[in-house]
Amino acid sequence: MEVKSVTRYARISSIKARQVVRQIQGKNANEALDLLNFIPRKSAKLIAKTLKSAIANAENNHNLASTGLTVSSATVVDGPQFKRFRPASRGSAHPYRKRTAHITVILSPTTSN
């Protein structure tokens, strides 16, 4: 059984968010949450919010304890980009893109043998 949570259209570059997501893959859910609290990046807060939502989904919808959950997969994919222009010298304009990302966290119960 897998429990999933998705944050869509997060206002962060997917490249920046992937750097943080790599740190939590395969870890215990509570341990990953503690780790995210000490990473000083905007993406860490967005990923922590998604992880908390996945833990809440597991507890409320599937009757699983948060202590027995592992981050089996955490991915970040590109979302749509807002295309904007910034004024430049001599009446010209330079384009830039405001990027968005979709953050997905999948938790699975820890198997004990």
C-alpha positions, 0 to 999 in steps of 0.5 A: 500500500502506498500513500501519496500527496501532491503539491501542484503549481508550487512557485519554485524552480524544479531544479532547486526543489530536486536538490532537497528532495534527493536528501529525503528519499528512502528515509523514515518519514519522521526523520525526513521531516526533522531533516527538512526543518534544518535545511534553510531553503524555500523548497524545504518548507514546500516539501515539508508541507507535502510530506506532512500532508502525506503523513496525515493521509496515511493516518486518517485514510489508511489507519497507519502509524506515522512511525512506520512510514518510509519515503519510498519516492519523492519527485519534482516535475516541471509545471507551467512557466509564467513568461514575463518581460523586464525593461532593458536599455534603449527601449528593449525588453528581456524575457524571463520565466517564473517557473513552477513545479509539481511536488509528489511524495509517496510513503509506504509502510516499513516492512519488518522481517 
